[in-house]
Amino acid sequence: MKAIRSIRGMHDILPDTVHVWQELEHQIRRQLEAYGYQEIRLPSVEFTELFARSIGDVTDIVEKEMYTFEDRNGDLLSLRPEGTAGCVRAGIEHGLLHNQVQRLWYLGPMFRHERPQKGRYRQFHQVGIEVFGVPGPDVDAELLAFTARLWRTLGLRNLRLEINTLGTPASRARYRDRLITYFEARQEALDPEALRRLYDNPLRLLDSKHPDTAAVAREAPTLFDDLDAESRAHFDMLLTHLDTLGIAYTHNPRLVRGLDYYTHTVFEWVTDELGAQGTVCAGGRYDGLVEQLGGRATPAIGLAMGLERLVTLLLAQGSASEPVGPDIYLVVPAGAGAGPEAFALAERLRDELPTLRLTLNCGGGSMKAQMKKADRTGARYAVILGVDEIAAGTVVLKPLRDSAAGQLTLAQQDLPALMRARLQRQPGGPDR
């Protein structure tokens, strides 16, 4: 019988790398709490209309990439391709947004039916951060300060910030007309996809990957010339904040992002170490989206960071954490009565040291075989409990990672206090 494999572009995260994910998520969560953000948990499936109305009908995501299906009630549903629309929907539905400031974050899988390649998958994981109710550029700057601090905390290097402004819908409309005029005069150089989008979403031509269209786009007029005074002031103050904070950036006037809901600030954190998929974090303002989805007008800004790309970058730069093995591997040599006593000892240790990482040998095996298992797990210590130790009320403590420390025999009742003292002195101990 043919073995069933995972769906193309949807990958298992195996135990040999999951510790990198866990540490990454832990550091992100800890820093979000320090900045005053609250977690929100959102469903993975939403009505398709939510994404069509928010992301835009004339986008690759809605046109080509969403996993969309009709359920038994005849409703058209989609697996979420991104998180902002669902977060806005939840905020409106539960009355979280009007005349309130909300700092929210979420973590989970997103889904897009793209051609799988390095750094681009059909199921991928994102952390999303959304702020509602703050109109000024100060919160834009704080989000960028948050990400810059996170890269430092993670030990990531060579990430650069690209930033731009898309202004207001009115300034974008003026710019849109100028872009159409510019590209119309050069239609013979555009690829078929660009021609199809020219009148519906001309801004997307600016970041086209097709070489001919990209060459034309490089000479296109920039939106900056059509900005209103308020948009210029917002952007100038944001750059002043970044200068004050010492956050380096590049103003990229061609940066538009791929979703229709953005206004004012847009940004990307980019690396050259992941090939074509070099954007690890991106976002911007979407001041009109709440109203567009049926709520009252609410200023908002957010970002998303791709966990797969961050994990890949951590591993490539050697900044990933090392796997953590058990503190104790409890070895149970063959002998009458050793099994029940070992279970009892293991549970007593867990009671007294709640954060202790302890693996109890199950399935028998010789003393030699069990010691090999203990070593393979990366355990710091082997605790040996055989029939002789049971009779004497003792255990044997054998260090596995410190050749200078000797083996010793001690009373079972003294083991918790000794382990607490030893593990507190070691990085990553149970009381960390």
N, C-alpha and C positions, 0 to 999 in steps of 0.2 A: 504494500500500500504506500502511495506517495506521501511523504511527510508534508504537513501544512507549514508554510513559511509565513513570516510577517508580510504585511502589505508593503509594496514598494514605496519607499520614502517615509515609512513609519518604523522607527527603530526602537529596539530594546535598549535600556540603559542598564548595563551589567554591573555586578558587584565590584569589579576591579576599577571602575571609574565613578560609581555612584557617590563615593565619599567626596569627590571634587564638587559634584552638584550640591551635596548637602552643605558643604562648607560655604560655597558661593551663596546659596539661599540663606544660610544663617547670617552671613555678613550683611547681605542686603536687608534682611528683616531687622537686624539689630540697628542698622543706620536709619532705616525708615522710622523706627520707633523713636530714635533720638531726635529726629526732625519733626515729630508730632503727627505722623501719618497713621491712619487706622485701616485695618484690612477689611475688604469686602470680598465675598465669595459669590461668583456669578455662574449661571448655567452655561454649559457648552453649546447648547442648541437654542436658537432664537428664531422668531418669525423672519423669513427672508426679507420682507419689506423693511425691517429695521436697517439692514445693511444697504439695501438699494437706496433708501432715503438719506442715509448718513454718508456712506462712502462715495456714492454717485453711480448712476447707471452706466456712464461711459468710462469705466475703469477696468483694467485687466481683472481685478479681484472679482467684481460682480459679473462681468461678461464671461470669464473663462475659468476662474479658479475656485469658486465656492463649491463646497459639497452640499448640494441642495436636493431635497427629496420631498415627496408628498406623503403625509402620514395617513392613517386610517380614517381620519376625519376630513380629509381633503385639504388640510392646511399645508401651505408651502413653508418648509422649515429648512434652516441651514446650520451646519456646524460653524461656529464662530471663526471668521478669518482674522479678527483682531478684537481687542477688548474694549476700546473706548465707547463704541456705540452701545454695548450692553451695559456699561457702567452708567452712561447717561440715562438709558431707559430705566435702570433700577432707581436712580436718583429721582427721576420724575415720578415714577410709580409709587415710591414710598415717601414722597414729600421731603427729600433730603436737601433740596437745592435752593428753593426760593428764599431770598434774604438771609442766606446762611453761607458760611465759609466751610467747605468740606475738603479735607486732605485725605484721599483714599488711595489704596493700592491693592493689587490682586496679582495672583500668580497662577499659571495653568497652561494647558495645551491650547494651541490654535491650529487651524486646519486650512490648507490651500492646496488645490489640485494643480501643482506646478510640476515642471520637469525636475526630478530630484537631481541634485548635484551637491558638491561640497558646500556646506553652509546654507543650503536651501532644501528644506524637507517638506513633506506633505502634512506631517504632524510635527509641530515645533513648539517650544515652550517660551513664554514671555513673562516678564514682570512688567506690569503696567502701573503707572503713577498718574493720578488725576487730581487737579486742584480746581475747585469751583468757587466762584464768588469773589475773586480778587482780580481787578481789572488792570492794575499797574504793572510796569516792567520789573518791579522788585521781586515778584514771585517767579518770573521768568529767570531772573538771575539766580534765585535761590535753587531752583531745579538744576541749573547748570553747575552751581557750586556743589550740590548734592552728588551729582555724577562725578565731578572732578575729585571729590573726596573719596568716593567709592573706589575709583581706579587706584588711588594712592593706597587705600586700605588693602586692596586685593594684590597690590604689587604689580599692576599692569603698567606697561611702558608703551611709548610711541603711539598714543591715541591723540588724534587732533580733532578739534572742534571746528566744524563749518556751520555758519549761521547766515540767515537771510531774513528779510521781511517780505510778506506778501500783501501788506497793507490791509485796507478795508475792502469789502465787496465792491464798493463804488470805484476805488482805484484799480482793482483787478479788472473790472469791466472795461475801463478805459484802456488798460494795458492789453486786454484780450483783443480788442478791436485792432490795435496797432500790430499785435502779433499776427493776426489773421492776414492783414494787409501785407506784412513782410513775407510770410510763408507763401501766400498766393502768388507773389511775384517770382517764386523759386520752386514752383510745384514740380518741375521736371526733375529736381534733385531729391525729392522726398520719396521714401519707401512707401509701399501700399498701406501699411498700418498707420503711418503718419498722415497720409492723405485722408484716411477714413476718420481720423480724430480731429482733423484740422478745424472744423467748425463747431464741434461739440466740446472739445477739451484741448485747446491749443497749447496750454501751459505744459502739458505732458510731453510735447515735442522737445522741450528744452533739455530734458534728461534722457532723450532717446539713446539707446545703445547701438542703433544702426549707424554704421560709419558715415554714410552719405548725409543722412538727416542730422547727425551730430555735428558734422562740419558746417552745415547751414545754420544750425542753432547757435554755434559759437559766435556768430556775427549778428545775432538777433538783438533788437533793442532790449534793454533791461527794464524791469518794473520800477526800479528806483526813480526813474524820471517821471513816473505817474503818481508817485506817493503824495498824499495829502499831508498837510502840516502836522496833524495829530499823529499820523503813523510815523512820520520822520522823528517826531519828538519821542515817541515810545521807543523806537529803535535806538536812537542816540543815547537815551538814558540807560537802556539795557547795556550798551557797549561801555558806557561810563562805569556801571556797576562791575562789569567783567574786568575792566582795567584796574579798578580799585582792588578787586579780589585777587589780581594777578593771574587770571585765567586766560591763557593764550587762545586766540581764535583767528579764523580766516573768514572774511565776509565773502561769501560765494553768491553772486547775484543770480546764478543759474539754478540754485537750489530751490526746488518747488515742492518736493514730497509727492507721494503718489495718491493721496486721498483728497477729495474735494472739500472737506470741511475746514481746512486750515485757513487762518487769517493771521495777520501780523507775524509774530516770531515763528520761524521754523529752524530746525537745527539737526545736525547729525554728528555723532562721534564715530570717526572712521579710522581704520588701521590698514596698512599696506601688507600685513602679514597673513591675511586670509584669502588672498587672491581676489577674484571678482566680487565676492560677497563680503566686503570689508566694513559695512556699516554694522556696528554692534549695539547702538542705541540711537534713537531718533524720536522726534516729536515736535510739538509746537502748540500755538494757540488755536482754539476753535470756538471763538466767542459767539458764533451764531448757531451752533449745533443744538444746544438745549431747546431753543425756540423752534428750530427746524423740526425737532422730533416731538413737538407738542407741549413743551414746558414754557415757562416765562423766561424772557431774555436773561442770560446768565453768563458772565465772562468765565472762561475756562482755559486751562492749559494742561498738557499731559505729555508723557513720553512712554516708550516701550523699549525694553532691552531684551535681546535675544539670548537665552541661556545657552543654547548649543554653541553659538559663536563665542560667547565669553568663556565657556569651558574649553573650547578648542584653543583659544588664545592663551588661557592660563597654562595649558599643557605645553603649548609651543614655546612659551617664554620661560618655562620652568618655575612658574609661580604657584602651581597647584599644590594643595596640601597633600601630605603623605597619608596613606591609609592607616587607620588606627585599629590595632588588634586588641584582643581582650587584655584586661589587667591580670586576670588569673585564668589558667586552664586547670581544672580540677581533674587530676589523674586518679583513676580507681582501679588499682591492680586486682586481678582475679582473686576471689576469696569469699567465703560464706559471710554474709552480713554486710559486706562493704557497700553494696549498692544503696540500700535504704539509708545508711549513715551518711553517705556522700550527698544524697538528695537533701537530707536534713541540714547538713553543714552548708550547702550551697544556699539554701533559703535563709539560714541565719545570717550569712554574710550579706545577702541582698537586703535583709531587714535593717541591718546596722549600717550598711554603706549603700544607700539607695542609688547612687550614681555609678557604682562599681560595674565594670564590664567583666562578666564571668561566664565562661563556657564550661559546662559539665560534660565530661566524656560520656557518650552514650554508645551502646553497641558493643561494649567489651573490647577485647584486644589485649595483647601482651603489654607489659610495662614499656618495652622498647618501642612498640608501635604507637602507644599513646603519647610517649614523649616526642616522637616524630610529628604526630598530629599537633601537639602543643606548639612546637617550633614553627610549623607551617602556618599556624594562625597568626603568628606575630605576637603571641602573648608575652608579657613581661615576666611573669612568674608561673611556674608549675607548682601547684599544691598537691601533694601526694597523700592519699588516705587509703591505706591498706589495712588488713586485719590486725597487724601488729600495732599500728597507730591507733586503731579503734580501741583495742584492749588497753592501751596506755593513756587514752584520752589526748593524744597528740596529733600533729600533722608535720610533714616535711615540707619546707618552703625552699624551692630551688629557683634562683634567678636565671632567666634565659637570655637576657640582653645585656647583662653587666658581668663580665668575666671576673672583675675584681671582687665582686660580692660573693661570699661563700654560702653554701647550703647550710640550713640550720633546722633543728627540730624544736618545736615549741608546743605549749599547751593550746588546744583548740580554742579555748576561751580568750587567749591572748592574740589570736590571729587578726581579728577586726581592728584593734587599736594599732598593731604594727603596720598593717596594710594602709590604714588611714594616714599614718605618719610618713610612710615611704612614698605613697602616691602623691601626697601634697607637695613633696619636694621635687617631683618630676613634672615637666611640661605636659599638659594634656591629661593630668591625673583626674580622679573622679570629682574633686572639689574645685575644678577650674571655673 
